[in-house]
Amino acid sequence: MYAASLSKDNTLLRLSGVSKAFGPRVLFRKLGAEFKAESITLLAGSNGTGKSTLMRIMAGLGRPDSGTVERLADETETAFLAHATFIYSGLSARENLLFWARGAGLSGTEASRAADAALERVGLARHAHDRAGIFSRGMAQRLNLARVLLGRPRLLLLDEPGTGLDIASRGLLRDIVREARSRGAAVVWISHDLDADGVLADRILTLRKKTLEENSSPSLSAGEGALPC
C-alpha cells in the first residue's frame, strides 16, 4: 500500500513491515525505515540481497507482498535513476530532457530552461542536439544523471548511479547529491563504493540476512555472500 500523508517530522518516505519474496526465495521481510528531508542514506549489501527490488518498491514501480510504503513526495517530486541507463536513443540529449522535464511537471519555457541548465551542469551542453543513441556509456550516464536536476525533486532514489562514470563525472555526481541534500531533499543511494561514497552519507543501511541494519562506518557494511542479481 502506498500513502501520501505523513506526520510533520520532515519524513519524506517511510517503510513499515515491508516484505518481498519471489516464489520460495525471500528477499527481505518486515523492513522498517524512515528517510527524512535534508539527508543522504547509503543502501549497501551484497549482490542479490534485494537492494534494487527494494528501491523499485520505494519508487512505486513495484509492490511489496506485505507492509506499507508511505511517500510524501508525489511522482513529480520523485526522481528514480535505475542501475540501467534509460534514454530514448532516437531523440537528442535535449529532447530527452524536455520529455523528462514535462514528466516532472514543468512546461514551456520552464522546461527549456531546466533542460539547458541540466545539460550545462553535466557537461553535455555542446552535445545538446546530438542523438543520444550515439553517446558513449559515460555520456549516456551523465545524461541520465541530468534528470535529477529537473524539477528539483524532494526524493532522490539512485540505484548505482556511478556505473560507467569516469572519475570527474563521479565527482560531479557527488556534488549533485550534496546540493540535493542542502536544498532539503532526501537521497537514498545504492552504492558498492563505500569508501568513496560513504563519507557523504548521514547513515548507511545494509540489507543483510533479509533485514536492514544501520551502520555508522562503511567498513561495517561489507555484505555476505548472496546469489547474483
C-alpha positions as CSV (number, residue, x, y, z in Angstrom):
1,M,0.0,0.0,0.0
2,Y,1.2,3.5,-0.8
3,A,0.1,6.6,1.1
4,A,0.9,10.3,0.7
5,S,0.2,11.7,4.1
6,L,2.9,11.7,6.8
7,S,3.3,13.4,10.1
8,K,5.1,16.7,10.1
9,D,8.5,15.5,11.1
10,N,10.3,16.0,7.8
11,T,9.9,12.4,6.8
12,L,9.5,12.0,3.1
13,L,9.5,8.2,2.9
14,R,8.6,5.6,5.4
15,L,8.7,1.8,5.2
16,S,6.6,-0.2,7.6
17,G,6.7,-4.1,7.7
18,V,7.8,-4.3,4.0
19,S,8.3,-7.9,2.8
20,K,9.1,-9.3,-0.6
21,A,9.6,-12.8,-2.0
22,F,9.9,-14.4,-5.4
23,G,8.4,-17.9,-5.1
24,P,10.2,-19.7,-2.2
25,R,13.1,-17.2,-2.1
26,V,12.5,-14.5,0.5
27,L,14.4,-11.3,-0.3
28,F,13.5,-9.4,2.8
29,R,10.9,-9.4,5.5
30,K,9.2,-6.8,7.7
31,L,11.6,-3.9,6.8
32,G,11.1,-0.6,8.6
33,A,12.9,2.6,7.9
34,E,12.3,6.4,7.6
35,F,14.0,8.8,5.2
36,K,13.9,12.4,6.2
37,A,14.4,15.7,4.3
38,E,17.9,17.0,4.0
39,S,19.6,13.6,4.4
40,I,21.7,11.1,2.4
41,T,21.2,7.4,3.1
42,L,23.5,4.9,1.5
43,L,21.9,1.5,0.9
44,A,24.6,-1.3,0.9
45,G,24.6,-5.0,0.7
46,S,25.8,-8.0,-1.4
47,N,24.5,-8.6,-4.9
48,G,21.3,-10.5,-4.9
49,T,20.1,-9.3,-1.4
50,G,17.3,-7.2,-3.0
51,K,18.5,-3.7,-2.9
52,S,17.3,-2.8,-6.4
53,T,14.0,-4.5,-5.8
54,L,13.5,-2.5,-2.6
55,M,14.3,0.7,-4.3
56,R,11.8,0.0,-7.1
57,I,9.2,-0.6,-4.3
58,M,10.2,2.8,-2.7
59,A,9.7,4.4,-6.1
60,G,6.3,2.9,-6.6
61,L,7.4,0.8,-9.5
62,G,7.0,-2.5,-7.6
63,R,4.7,-3.6,-4.8
64,P,5.6,-5.4,-1.6
65,D,4.0,-8.6,-0.7
66,S,3.0,-7.0,2.6
67,G,3.6,-3.8,4.6
68,T,3.2,-0.2,3.7
69,V,5.2,2.4,1.8
70,E,4.3,6.0,2.7
71,R,5.7,8.7,0.5
72,L,5.1,12.4,1.0
73,A,6.8,13.4,-2.3
74,D,4.4,12.7,-5.2
75,E,5.5,11.3,-8.6
76,T,6.6,14.7,-10.0
77,E,8.7,15.3,-6.9
78,T,10.5,11.9,-7.0
79,A,13.5,11.1,-9.2
80,F,14.4,7.5,-9.7
81,L,17.6,6.5,-11.6
82,A,17.8,2.8,-12.2
83,H,21.0,0.8,-12.5
84,A,20.5,0.5,-16.2
85,T,20.7,3.7,-18.2
86,F,17.3,4.7,-19.7
87,I,17.4,7.1,-22.6
88,Y,15.5,7.4,-25.8
89,S,18.2,6.7,-28.4
90,G,16.3,8.3,-31.3
91,L,16.0,11.6,-29.5
92,S,18.7,14.3,-28.9
93,A,20.1,14.8,-25.5
94,R,18.0,18.0,-25.1
95,E,14.8,16.3,-26.4
96,N,15.3,13.5,-23.8
97,L,15.5,16.1,-21.0
98,L,12.5,18.0,-22.3
99,F,10.5,14.8,-22.2
100,W,11.6,14.1,-18.6
101,A,11.0,17.7,-17.6
102,R,7.4,17.6,-18.7
103,G,7.1,14.4,-16.7
104,A,8.4,16.3,-13.7
105,G,5.6,18.8,-14.0
106,L,7.5,21.5,-16.0
107,S,6.2,23.0,-19.2
108,G,7.1,25.5,-21.9
109,T,9.9,28.0,-21.1
110,E,10.4,26.4,-17.6
111,A,11.1,23.0,-19.1
112,S,13.5,24.5,-21.7
113,R,15.5,26.4,-19.1
114,A,15.7,23.4,-16.8
115,A,16.9,21.2,-19.7
116,D,19.5,23.6,-20.8
117,A,20.8,24.2,-17.3
118,A,21.0,20.5,-16.6
119,L,22.9,19.8,-19.8
120,E,25.4,22.6,-18.9
121,R,25.7,21.2,-15.4
122,V,26.7,17.7,-16.5
123,G,29.0,18.9,-19.3
124,L,26.8,17.9,-22.2
125,A,25.8,21.4,-23.5
126,R,27.7,21.1,-26.7
127,H,26.1,17.7,-27.4
128,A,22.6,19.0,-26.7
129,H,21.4,18.3,-30.3
130,D,23.3,15.1,-30.8
131,R,21.3,11.9,-31.0
132,A,21.5,10.1,-27.6
133,G,21.9,6.8,-29.3
134,I,25.5,7.6,-30.4
135,F,26.6,8.5,-26.8
136,S,29.3,6.5,-25.0
137,R,28.2,4.7,-21.9
138,G,29.7,7.5,-19.7
139,M,27.9,10.2,-21.7
140,A,24.6,8.3,-21.5
141,Q,25.1,8.0,-17.7
142,R,25.7,11.8,-17.5
143,L,22.5,12.4,-19.5
144,N,20.7,10.1,-17.2
145,L,22.1,11.9,-14.2
146,A,20.9,15.2,-15.6
147,R,17.3,14.0,-14.9
148,V,18.0,14.5,-11.2
149,L,18.4,18.3,-11.9
150,L,15.0,18.7,-13.4
151,G,12.1,19.9,-11.3
152,R,14.2,20.0,-8.0
153,P,12.8,16.6,-6.7
154,R,12.3,16.2,-3.0
155,L,13.1,12.5,-3.1
156,L,16.0,11.0,-5.0
157,L,16.3,7.3,-5.4
158,L,19.6,6.4,-7.0
159,D,20.5,2.8,-8.0
160,E,24.2,2.6,-8.5
161,P,24.3,5.9,-10.5
162,G,28.1,5.9,-10.7
163,T,28.2,2.9,-13.0
164,G,30.1,3.8,-16.2
165,L,31.1,7.3,-15.0
166,D,34.7,8.4,-15.1
167,I,36.5,10.0,-12.1
168,A,35.4,13.5,-13.0
169,S,31.8,12.5,-13.5
170,R,31.8,10.7,-10.2
171,G,32.9,13.9,-8.6
172,L,30.0,15.7,-10.3
173,L,27.6,13.0,-9.1
174,R,28.7,13.6,-5.5
175,D,28.4,17.3,-5.9
176,I,24.8,17.0,-7.2
177,V,23.9,14.7,-4.3
178,R,25.3,17.2,-1.8
179,E,23.4,20.0,-3.4
180,A,20.1,18.0,-3.4
181,R,20.6,17.4,0.4
182,S,21.3,21.1,1.0
183,R,18.1,22.1,-0.7
184,G,16.1,19.8,1.5
185,A,15.8,16.5,-0.5
186,A,16.0,13.0,0.9
187,V,18.5,10.9,-1.0
188,V,18.7,7.1,-1.0
189,W,21.7,5.9,-2.9
190,I,22.7,2.3,-3.7
191,S,26.5,2.1,-3.9
192,H,29.2,-0.6,-3.7
193,D,32.0,2.0,-3.4
194,L,31.5,2.6,0.4
195,D,35.0,4.1,0.9
196,A,34.3,6.9,-1.5
197,D,30.6,7.4,-1.2
198,G,30.1,6.5,2.4
199,V,31.7,9.8,3.5
200,L,28.8,11.7,2.0
201,A,26.2,9.6,3.9
202,D,24.4,10.7,7.1
203,R,23.9,6.9,7.6
204,I,24.4,3.6,6.0
205,L,21.7,0.9,5.9
206,T,22.9,-2.6,4.9
207,L,20.5,-5.1,3.6
208,R,21.7,-8.4,5.1
209,K,20.0,-11.6,6.3
210,K,16.7,-10.3,4.9
211,T,16.6,-7.2,7.1
212,L,18.1,-3.7,7.3
213,E,21.0,-3.0,9.6
214,E,22.1,0.6,10.4
215,N,25.9,1.1,10.4
216,S,28.0,4.2,11.3
217,S,31.1,3.1,9.4
218,P,31.5,2.0,5.8
219,S,33.8,-0.8,6.9
220,L,30.9,-2.4,8.8
221,S,28.7,-2.6,5.6
222,A,30.6,-5.4,3.7
223,G,27.9,-7.8,2.7
224,E,27.9,-11.6,3.0
225,G,27.7,-13.9,0.0
226,A,24.5,-13.9,-1.9
227,L,23.1,-15.0,-5.2
228,P,23.9,-12.6,-8.0
229,C,21.2,-10.2,-9.3
